[in-house]
């Protein structure tokens, strides 16, 4: 390590409180260094890590310095740090993990995989944070040869110890693998998680656009395509931009379309109140007091009203003269099922009473509750069928099944 007596003004940044889990157990200077690393400010991270090492030598400080050197492609000073790590008592598993990172940064995959094999064999020597990083690194290494989702899934078991940028990469790479396997829904959810962890990735926007279109989630496709087409990120290649142009042409031109997001919103309007009521109870006494027939009937009335209000707003751009007549007709059909089956089930619901409640009484009560919830689902199914009829009647494009196609 080179030492200098020249005073240096260190970069400063405020760490959010309470301290995120991925920053805990680090010194204040290293917390800031990792924060800078997470936000691609590696020169600032390097300056802080070097200062911390001079102040109090530690493996954490060396590791942060090592990582910053690699990102800045300063490979010689990074390599020299491996000896310093050994002097400070680093285990062979730890050193092999660092060497694997060093080789990967130079795209020397054979050497990297040898080091990873050793680290994997001796992973008991690693703490949870470095096990997470081991799995993460294995995933990155496999991505260039035989892409596998398993290492990224393993790393995400320790997601609270990974930097958000690392977490984002785990979701992104796993999502890209799933996209190639045409597991569009899973790939879309990974894209969502990747962008939630670290919103700056244009490749994650590409993943969300493609997987979203083929899985039937069209909410973000238009905006994601614009981001990718304007991107100057070197990871966004010409093929990706061509795919975005194709998706733009495939998007429905109609003012209203029905996709999975449309149906998810409808489902939330219908079920959220009754779900909240059920989830708010912690024991049987609360269930007996809260899960009453009257409350279930009130929740059903609200479910129907909220669902139809959502449909009215969502379909308002159709500008059809008879839509105001169709929605009351749907309400009548739903109410017919409520009156015929649901209301009586609510009347029948009687909680067990007394201090000596038997198992037989509990079984009867449970069966009555399940009957009510069964009718809840049946009435929702009628609502979904009515939406399908509206789609046919008004020629509304429907995107709710996974599509097959070239990406």
Protein Blocks (a to p, Z undefined) as FASTA:
>chain_A
ZZdfbdcddddddddddddfklgoiafklmmmmmmmmnopaklmmmmmmmmmmmogcfkl
mmmmmmmmmmnopaklmmmmmmmmmmnopafklmmmmmmmmmmmnopaklmmmmmmmmmm
mmmmpcfklmmmmmmmmmmmmmmmmgcfklmmmmmmmmmmpcfklmmmmmmmmmmmmmmn
opaklmmmmmmmmmmmommbmklmmmmmmmmmmnopaklmmmmmmmmmmpcbfklcfklm
mmmmmmmmmpcfbfbdcdfklmmmmmmmmmmmmmmmmmmpcbfklmmmmmcfklmmmmmm
mmmmmmmmmmmmmmmmnopaklmmmmmmmmmmmmmmmmmmmmmmmmmpccdedjbdcfkl
mmmmmmmmmmmmmmmmmmmmmmmmmmmmmmmmnopacdfbccdddZZ
